[in-house]
Amino acid sequence: MIKMKYFFIITILVLFSITACQSTDNSKAETIESLSIKIENEPNNISLLEQRKKLFLEQQNYQRAIADLQHCINLTPDSSKYYIELAGLFMEKGNINNTLGLLEKASKIDPLNPKIWNNVAEIYLLYKKYPDVIKFANKSLEVDPYNAKAFFIKGYAFMESENKQEAIHNFLECLKNDPNNYNANMELGALYFETKNDLAITYYKNAITIDSNKINAYYNLGLYYQNNDYLNEAIDTYKDIIAKDSLFPNSYYNIGYIYLELLKVTDMAVPYFSKSINVKPDYKEAYFNRALCFEEVGNIMQAQVDYKKALEIDPNYQLAIEALNRVEQTIYSN
């Protein structure tokens, strides 16, 4: 029997990003050179420094961007804004010590800013220090009890530490305060997927309603249907994906798998495996399963061709090795 790998496309929490300072419309026509000339004449003009910093970031010249941010900090030492932004830049470069140090300074200036505590919690989440994640997410909630992001961070920490009930509770609290949170719906869908609870359907559908352009909610919904014997619904969902993205090979493959293994309609499976191969020519599982179809209807020679193709892609593909030996014994014994 075919072994099929199921997987969740679980949205990984994105660490706080660098928020470039807003520039004026005139900055679009500015260059680093022209801004630098102006800054020489007005070295304490924060607006000019912000504009140049933004251009440095666009060029990925982080060292010069950091220098401009540090200058902004020197000019406004009592503002947390640039500490937070610079922390984000250091975080992106993997400099955790500087990131935490800057956020600590920002928290002393602005202890009632929940974003600071959320950012610290996210850093600890990256390093799987879950008690610290909960501690700082709770600090954010002390400042703002309705902070959806803090609940989401806590939910993610509990999920990763296998406390699924607390994870569900916090993702639900997140949705109470931000009903259109795509990620929270996806994580709840994944958690209920694991326990074969049909609430997974609800949350994946919520995610689709929130953002119908993202394929992962459709795909996870299709997998849930497929795993739990809602086969017509699974096929319809995979077809929805194909309508949105005709180059997504797993949709074709999974429909083929359902027809072959679950509905036992071999002739309907072949076109879908063929389409998945057309989209992804190195799709060894599709070649293998199409070969199974050919073998089942007695087209041994074509099955041999597909098994060999699967082995060209992966010479160690054990299922294909065994299947090729089987069909070649049939061929050469006749």
C-alpha positions as CSV (number, residue, x, y, z in Angstrom):
1,M,0.0,0.0,0.0
2,I,1.2,3.5,-0.8
3,K,2.6,5.5,2.1
4,M,1.7,9.1,1.9
5,K,3.3,11.8,4.0
6,Y,0.9,14.3,5.4
7,F,2.1,17.6,6.6
8,F,0.8,20.8,8.1
9,I,1.9,24.0,6.5
10,I,1.9,25.7,9.9
11,T,2.6,29.4,9.8
12,I,5.8,30.0,11.8
13,L,5.7,33.0,14.0
14,V,7.5,35.9,12.3
15,L,9.8,37.7,14.6
16,F,9.2,41.5,14.8
17,S,10.4,43.1,11.7
18,I,12.3,46.3,11.1
19,T,9.8,49.1,10.8
20,A,11.3,51.7,8.5
21,C,10.5,55.2,9.6
22,Q,8.0,56.9,7.3
23,S,9.5,59.2,4.8
24,T,8.0,62.1,3.0
25,D,6.9,61.9,-0.6
26,N,9.9,64.0,-1.6
27,S,12.2,61.3,-0.4
28,K,11.4,59.2,-3.4
29,A,13.4,61.5,-5.5
30,E,16.3,61.6,-3.0
31,T,19.5,59.5,-3.3
32,I,21.9,58.6,-0.6
33,E,24.4,61.1,-2.0
34,S,21.9,64.0,-2.0
35,L,20.7,63.2,1.5
36,S,24.3,62.9,2.7
37,I,25.0,66.4,1.4
38,K,21.9,67.7,3.3
39,I,22.9,65.9,6.5
40,E,26.3,67.5,6.4
41,N,24.6,70.9,6.5
42,E,21.9,69.7,9.0
43,P,23.5,66.9,11.0
44,N,20.7,66.8,13.6
45,N,17.8,66.6,11.1
46,I,16.1,63.4,12.1
47,S,13.8,63.4,9.1
48,L,16.8,63.4,6.7
49,L,18.5,60.6,8.8
50,E,15.4,58.5,8.6
51,Q,15.2,58.9,4.9
52,R,18.8,57.9,4.4
53,K,18.5,55.0,6.8
54,K,15.5,53.7,4.8
55,L,17.6,53.8,1.6
56,F,20.5,52.0,3.3
57,L,18.1,49.3,4.3
58,E,16.8,49.0,0.8
59,Q,20.4,48.4,-0.3
60,Q,21.0,46.0,2.6
61,N,23.7,48.3,3.9
62,Y,23.0,47.5,7.5
63,Q,26.1,49.0,8.9
64,R,25.3,52.4,7.6
65,A,21.6,52.0,8.5
66,I,22.7,51.1,12.1
67,A,24.9,54.2,12.2
68,D,21.9,56.5,11.2
69,L,19.7,54.8,13.8
70,Q,22.2,55.3,16.5
71,H,22.5,58.9,15.6
72,C,18.7,59.2,15.9
73,I,18.9,57.6,19.3
74,N,21.6,60.2,20.4
75,L,19.3,63.0,19.2
76,T,16.2,61.6,21.0
77,P,17.5,59.6,24.0
78,D,14.1,59.7,25.7
79,S,12.2,58.1,22.9
80,S,11.8,54.3,22.7
81,K,11.0,54.4,18.9
82,Y,14.6,54.1,17.6
83,Y,15.7,51.6,20.3
84,I,12.9,49.3,19.1
85,E,13.8,49.8,15.4
86,L,17.5,49.3,16.0
87,A,16.7,46.2,18.1
88,G,14.7,44.8,15.1
89,L,17.7,45.4,12.9
90,F,20.1,43.6,15.2
91,M,17.6,40.8,15.6
92,E,17.5,40.4,11.8
93,K,21.3,40.1,11.9
94,G,21.2,37.5,14.7
95,N,22.7,39.7,17.3
96,I,20.6,38.7,20.3
97,N,22.6,40.3,23.0
98,N,22.3,43.8,21.5
99,T,18.7,43.2,20.7
100,L,17.7,42.4,24.2
101,G,19.9,45.2,25.5
102,L,18.2,47.8,23.3
103,L,14.7,46.5,24.2
104,E,15.6,46.7,27.9
105,K,16.5,50.4,27.4
106,A,13.3,50.9,25.5
107,S,11.3,49.3,28.3
108,K,12.8,51.7,30.9
109,I,11.8,54.7,28.7
110,D,8.4,53.3,27.8
111,P,7.3,50.6,30.2
112,L,3.7,50.8,29.1
113,N,4.5,49.9,25.5
114,P,3.2,46.4,24.9
115,K,5.1,46.1,21.7
116,I,8.4,46.0,23.6
117,W,7.3,43.1,25.8
118,N,6.0,41.3,22.8
119,N,9.3,41.7,21.0
120,V,11.2,40.3,24.0
121,A,8.8,37.4,24.2
122,E,9.3,36.6,20.5
123,I,13.0,36.5,21.0
124,Y,12.8,34.0,23.8
125,L,10.3,32.0,21.6
126,L,13.0,31.7,19.0
127,Y,15.3,30.1,21.5
128,K,12.5,27.9,23.0
129,K,12.8,29.5,26.4
130,Y,9.1,29.1,27.1
131,P,8.9,30.3,30.7
132,D,10.5,33.6,29.6
133,V,8.1,33.8,26.6
134,I,5.1,33.5,28.9
135,K,6.6,35.9,31.4
136,F,7.1,38.7,28.9
137,A,3.9,38.1,27.0
138,N,2.1,38.4,30.3
139,K,3.9,41.7,30.9
140,S,2.4,42.9,27.6
141,L,-1.0,41.8,28.8
142,E,-0.6,43.6,32.1
143,V,-0.2,46.8,30.0
144,D,-2.9,45.9,27.5
145,P,-5.2,43.0,28.5
146,Y,-6.7,42.9,25.0
147,N,-3.4,42.6,23.2
148,A,-4.1,39.9,20.6
149,K,-0.5,39.4,19.6
150,A,0.6,38.6,23.2
151,F,-2.1,35.9,23.4
152,F,-0.9,34.6,20.0
153,I,2.7,34.4,21.3
154,K,1.6,32.6,24.4
155,G,-0.4,30.2,22.3
156,Y,2.5,29.4,20.2
157,A,4.8,28.8,23.1
158,F,2.3,26.5,24.8
159,M,1.8,24.7,21.5
160,E,5.5,24.1,21.0
161,S,5.9,22.9,24.6
162,E,3.0,20.4,24.0
163,N,0.5,22.1,26.4
164,K,-2.2,22.0,23.8
165,Q,-5.1,23.0,26.0
166,E,-3.4,26.2,27.0
167,A,-2.4,26.7,23.4
168,I,-6.0,26.5,22.3
169,H,-7.1,28.8,25.1
170,N,-4.6,31.5,24.2
171,F,-5.3,31.3,20.4
172,L,-9.0,31.6,21.2
173,E,-8.3,34.7,23.4
174,C,-6.3,36.1,20.5
175,L,-9.3,35.7,18.2
176,K,-11.6,37.3,20.8
177,N,-9.5,40.4,20.4
178,D,-8.6,40.0,16.7
179,P,-11.3,37.9,15.0
180,N,-9.5,38.3,11.6
181,N,-6.2,36.9,12.8
182,Y,-5.3,34.5,10.0
183,N,-2.4,32.8,11.9
184,A,-4.5,32.1,15.0
185,N,-7.1,30.4,12.9
186,M,-4.4,28.3,11.2
187,E,-2.9,27.2,14.5
188,L,-6.2,26.3,15.9
189,G,-6.9,24.3,12.7
190,A,-3.6,22.5,13.1
191,L,-4.3,21.7,16.8
192,Y,-7.7,20.3,16.1
193,F,-6.4,18.5,13.0
194,E,-4.1,16.4,15.3
195,T,-7.1,15.2,17.3
196,K,-9.4,14.6,14.3
197,N,-11.8,17.2,15.7
198,D,-14.0,18.7,13.0
199,L,-13.5,22.1,14.6
200,A,-10.4,22.1,12.3
201,I,-12.7,22.6,9.4
202,T,-14.2,25.7,11.0
203,Y,-10.9,27.3,11.7
204,Y,-9.4,26.5,8.2
205,K,-12.5,27.9,6.6
206,N,-12.2,31.0,8.8
207,A,-8.7,31.5,7.6
208,I,-9.8,31.1,4.0
209,T,-12.5,33.7,4.5
210,I,-9.9,36.1,6.0
211,D,-7.4,35.6,3.1
212,S,-8.6,33.5,0.2
213,N,-5.4,34.1,-1.7
214,K,-3.3,31.9,0.6
215,I,-3.1,28.2,-0.5
216,N,-2.0,26.7,2.8
217,A,-5.4,27.0,4.5
218,Y,-7.1,25.3,1.5
219,Y,-4.4,22.6,1.5
220,N,-4.6,21.8,5.2
221,L,-8.4,21.7,4.9
222,G,-8.1,19.3,2.0
223,L,-5.8,17.1,4.0
224,Y,-8.2,17.1,7.0
225,Y,-11.0,16.0,4.7
226,Q,-8.9,13.4,3.1
227,N,-7.7,11.9,6.4
228,N,-11.1,11.8,7.9
229,D,-13.0,10.2,5.0
230,Y,-14.7,13.3,3.7
231,L,-13.4,12.3,0.3
232,N,-15.7,14.4,-2.0
233,E,-15.0,17.5,0.1
234,A,-11.3,16.8,-0.1
235,I,-11.4,16.5,-3.9
236,D,-13.5,19.7,-4.2
237,T,-11.0,21.5,-2.0
238,Y,-8.0,20.4,-4.0
239,K,-9.8,21.5,-7.1
240,D,-10.4,24.9,-5.5
241,I,-6.6,25.1,-5.1
242,I,-6.0,24.2,-8.7
243,A,-8.4,26.9,-9.8
244,K,-6.3,29.4,-7.8
245,D,-2.9,27.9,-8.6
246,S,-2.7,25.4,-11.5
247,L,1.0,24.9,-10.8
248,F,0.6,23.4,-7.3
249,P,1.5,19.8,-7.8
250,N,0.3,18.3,-4.5
251,S,-3.3,19.1,-5.3
252,Y,-3.2,16.9,-8.5
253,Y,-1.3,14.2,-6.6
254,N,-3.7,14.1,-3.7
255,I,-6.7,13.8,-5.9
256,G,-5.0,10.9,-7.8
257,Y,-4.2,9.3,-4.4
258,I,-7.8,9.5,-3.3
259,Y,-9.0,7.9,-6.6
260,L,-6.4,5.2,-6.5
261,E,-6.2,4.2,-2.8
262,L,-9.4,5.4,-1.2
263,L,-12.1,5.3,-3.9
264,K,-10.4,2.5,-6.0
265,V,-11.1,4.2,-9.3
266,T,-7.8,3.6,-11.0
267,D,-8.6,5.1,-14.4
268,M,-9.6,8.4,-12.8
269,A,-6.3,8.5,-10.8
270,V,-3.9,8.4,-13.8
271,P,-4.7,11.8,-15.3
272,Y,-4.1,13.5,-12.0
273,F,-0.8,11.8,-11.4
274,S,0.2,12.8,-14.9
275,K,-0.8,16.4,-14.3
276,S,1.3,16.5,-11.1
277,I,4.3,15.1,-13.1
278,N,3.8,17.8,-15.7
279,V,3.9,20.5,-13.0
280,K,6.8,18.8,-11.1
281,P,8.9,16.5,-13.4
282,D,10.9,15.2,-10.4
283,Y,7.8,14.1,-8.5
284,K,8.9,10.5,-7.7
285,E,5.8,9.6,-5.8
286,A,3.6,10.6,-8.7
287,Y,5.6,8.3,-11.0
288,F,5.4,5.5,-8.5
289,N,1.6,5.8,-8.0
290,R,0.9,6.2,-11.7
291,A,3.0,3.0,-12.2
292,L,0.7,1.3,-9.6
293,C,-2.3,2.3,-11.7
294,F,-0.7,0.9,-14.9
295,E,0.2,-2.3,-13.1
296,E,-3.3,-2.7,-11.7
297,V,-4.9,-2.6,-15.1
298,G,-2.3,-4.9,-16.6
299,N,-0.2,-2.4,-18.5
300,I,3.1,-3.8,-17.1
301,M,5.4,-2.3,-19.7
302,Q,4.2,1.3,-18.9
303,A,4.4,0.5,-15.2
304,Q,8.0,-0.6,-15.7
305,V,8.8,2.7,-17.4
306,D,7.3,4.8,-14.5
307,Y,9.0,2.7,-11.8
308,K,12.3,3.2,-13.6
309,K,11.7,6.9,-13.8
310,A,11.0,7.1,-10.1
311,L,14.3,5.4,-9.5
312,E,16.1,7.8,-11.8
313,I,14.9,10.5,-9.5
314,D,15.8,8.6,-6.3
315,P,17.9,5.5,-6.8
316,N,17.2,4.5,-3.1
317,Y,13.4,4.7,-3.4
318,Q,12.7,1.3,-1.8
319,L,9.1,1.0,-2.8
320,A,10.0,1.6,-6.4
321,I,12.9,-0.9,-6.2
322,E,10.5,-3.6,-4.9
323,A,7.8,-2.8,-7.5
324,L,10.3,-2.7,-10.4
325,N,11.6,-6.2,-9.4
326,R,8.0,-7.4,-9.2
327,V,7.0,-6.2,-12.7
328,E,10.2,-7.3,-14.3
329,Q,9.8,-10.8,-12.9
330,T,6.4,-10.8,-14.6
331,I,7.8,-9.5,-17.9
332,Y,10.8,-11.8,-18.0
333,S,8.8,-14.9,-16.9
334,N,6.5,-14.6,-19.9
